[in-house]
Amino acid sequence: MRYVLLLCTALSLFAQPSADLAKALNSSRQRIDSIDDQIVKLLNERAQVVREVGEIKKQYHAPASAPGREDQVVRRAAGQAQAPLAPTAIEAIFRVMLHEMSAMEASEMQKGSKLP
């Protein structure tokens, strides 16, 4: 019985800060969610432009990949880094984004279909 009482007391001590923590984080988490929504919207907008670029490249029989351009985009973005993000963090994020966008572009170009 003593063990159960001790366990209940311990749990109640840990539960209270957790509820306070969640309340304290709520506003910041809402802001993060809003920013994430904006990021996704911009990624979708960027992907649409990448599709358009793929159609143009296809018309001119150009390859989907443009390593020189990708490096230029990464350097430009990393140059805009501000604390707390380091240029290397921005570079890593952009390399992943460019990889996914290039894969999408190559896939779209292979399909042979026009933009919807």
C-alpha positions as CSV (number, residue, x, y, z in Angstrom):
1,M,0.0,0.0,0.0
2,R,2.8,2.3,0.9
3,Y,4.4,1.6,-2.5
4,V,1.2,2.6,-4.3
5,L,0.8,5.8,-2.3
6,L,4.4,6.7,-3.0
7,L,3.9,6.0,-6.7
8,C,0.8,8.1,-6.9
9,T,2.5,11.0,-5.2
10,A,5.5,10.8,-7.5
11,L,3.2,10.7,-10.6
12,S,1.3,13.7,-9.4
13,L,4.5,15.7,-8.9
14,F,5.7,14.9,-12.4
15,A,2.2,15.4,-14.0
16,Q,1.9,19.0,-12.8
17,P,5.0,20.5,-14.5
18,S,4.1,18.6,-17.6
19,A,0.7,20.4,-17.8
20,D,2.4,23.7,-17.1
21,L,5.0,23.0,-19.7
22,A,2.4,22.2,-22.3
23,K,0.6,25.4,-21.5
24,A,3.8,27.4,-21.7
25,L,4.7,25.9,-25.0
26,N,1.3,26.3,-26.6
27,S,1.8,29.7,-28.1
28,S,5.2,28.9,-29.5
29,R,3.9,25.6,-30.9
30,Q,1.1,27.4,-32.6
31,R,3.6,29.9,-34.2
32,I,5.7,26.9,-35.3
33,D,2.7,25.3,-36.9
34,S,1.8,28.5,-38.7
35,I,5.4,28.8,-40.0
36,D,5.4,25.2,-41.1
37,D,2.2,25.8,-43.0
38,Q,3.9,28.7,-44.8
39,I,7.0,26.6,-45.6
40,V,4.8,23.8,-47.1
41,K,2.9,26.4,-49.2
42,L,6.2,27.8,-50.5
43,L,7.6,24.4,-51.2
44,N,4.5,23.5,-53.2
45,E,4.8,26.8,-55.1
46,R,8.5,26.1,-55.7
47,A,7.7,22.6,-57.0
48,Q,5.2,24.1,-59.5
49,V,7.9,26.4,-60.9
50,V,10.3,23.4,-61.0
51,R,7.7,21.5,-63.1
52,E,7.5,24.5,-65.4
53,V,11.3,24.5,-65.7
54,G,11.2,20.8,-66.5
55,E,8.8,21.4,-69.3
56,I,11.2,24.1,-70.7
57,K,14.2,21.8,-70.4
58,K,12.3,19.1,-72.1
59,Q,11.5,21.3,-75.1
60,Y,15.2,22.1,-75.4
61,H,16.3,18.5,-74.8
62,A,18.2,19.6,-71.7
63,P,18.9,17.3,-68.8
64,A,16.9,17.7,-65.6
65,S,20.0,17.9,-63.4
66,A,21.9,21.2,-63.3
67,P,24.7,20.8,-60.7
68,G,26.2,24.2,-61.3
69,R,22.8,25.8,-60.7
70,E,22.2,23.7,-57.6
71,D,25.5,24.8,-56.1
72,Q,24.6,28.4,-56.9
73,V,21.3,28.1,-55.1
74,V,22.9,26.5,-52.1
75,R,25.6,29.1,-51.8
76,R,23.1,31.9,-52.2
77,A,20.8,30.5,-49.5
78,A,23.7,29.7,-47.1
79,G,24.9,33.3,-47.5
80,Q,21.6,34.4,-46.1
81,A,21.9,32.3,-42.9
82,Q,21.4,34.1,-39.6
83,A,21.8,32.9,-36.1
84,P,20.7,30.6,-34.7
85,L,21.0,28.7,-38.0
86,A,24.5,28.3,-39.4
87,P,25.3,28.5,-43.1
88,T,26.0,24.7,-43.0
89,A,22.5,24.0,-41.6
90,I,20.9,26.1,-44.4
91,E,23.1,24.3,-46.9
92,A,22.1,20.9,-45.6
93,I,18.4,21.8,-45.7
94,F,18.7,23.2,-49.2
95,R,20.6,20.2,-50.5
96,V,17.8,17.9,-49.3
97,M,15.1,20.2,-50.9
98,L,17.0,20.4,-54.2
99,H,17.5,16.6,-54.3
100,E,13.7,16.1,-53.9
101,M,12.9,18.8,-56.4
102,S,15.4,17.4,-58.9
103,A,13.9,13.9,-58.5
104,M,10.4,15.3,-59.1
105,E,11.6,17.2,-62.1
106,A,13.3,14.2,-63.7
107,S,10.2,12.1,-63.0
108,E,7.9,14.7,-64.6
109,M,10.2,15.0,-67.6
110,Q,10.2,11.2,-68.1
111,K,6.4,11.0,-68.0
112,G,6.1,12.9,-71.2
113,S,3.0,14.7,-70.0
114,K,2.3,18.4,-70.0
115,L,1.6,20.4,-66.9
116,P,-2.0,20.1,-65.7
